[in-house]
Amino acid sequence: MKKYSAEFFGTFWLVLGGCGSAVLSAAFPHLGIGFLGVALAFGLTLLTMAFAIGHISGCHLNPAVSVGLWAGGRLPTRDLLPYIIAQVLGGILAAGVLYLIASGKAGFDIAAGFAANGYGEHSPGGYGLLSAFITEVVMTMVFIFVILGATDKRAPQGFAPIAIGLCLTLIHLISIPVTNTSVNPARSTAVAVFVGDWAISQLWLFWVAPIIGGMLGAMVYRFIESETKQ
């Protein structure tokens, strides 16, 4: 239960920190942090939690990461579903806290997005389904590849959280205009539950694409790893 509790709390912090920066700070009049600030917020939440709970649960905070690490031989099958459940529940609690905070401002309208992920008319840049799908698959694939490489026993020890946090930052810098960046089904589900409507109807993409990407990333890393061992 300690591992699952760590995943619950870690995902709570990821969603509150990352989505909170998007909802509360990204477009704040005259002092908005913009895409760069939101990207850094997501990277920093992951980096800080990786140092805090990495030694307890591995700090996945993301069903696609758990699936990728399972496919990469780094997570026992018995832990996969409990990890995913803990991550989704932690994310939903964070979205609830964020909703309570954000709704305290006059004129707040959750239909404006609430940091939800989307494609088509709900993509920040108006990108269609195919663009969104490719983006989420490729970004998650690279993310899992970096995670597996940075946490390999042969990699420099102690620096994995930095590499992984910066990777998530870069992913957001690339893909916020396309999908508002998911690469994390728990993060997408958390805010979609409160937005409802279109966010729920498009949520399938932000489960399917990241999980495919996570498994591809594990396959690519295991292939390269096997080549280096020969």
HELIX and SHEET records of a PDB file:
HELIX    1   1 LYS A    2  GLY A   20  1                                  19    
HELIX    2   2 SER A   21  SER A   25  3                                   5    
HELIX    3   3 GLY A   34  SER A   57  1                                  24    
HELIX    4   4 PRO A   63  ALA A   71  1                                   9    
HELIX    5   5 THR A   77  ALA A  102  1                                  26    
HELIX    6   6 ILE A  110  ALA A  112  5                                   3    
HELIX    7   7 GLY A  120  HIS A  122  5                                   3    
HELIX    8   8 LEU A  129  ALA A  150  1                                  22    
HELIX    9   9 ALA A  160  THR A  179  1                                  20    
HELIX   10  10 PRO A  185  VAL A  195  1                                  11    
HELIX   11  11 ASP A  197  SER A  201  1                                   5    
HELIX   12  12 LEU A  205  LYS A  229  1                                  25    
END                                                                             
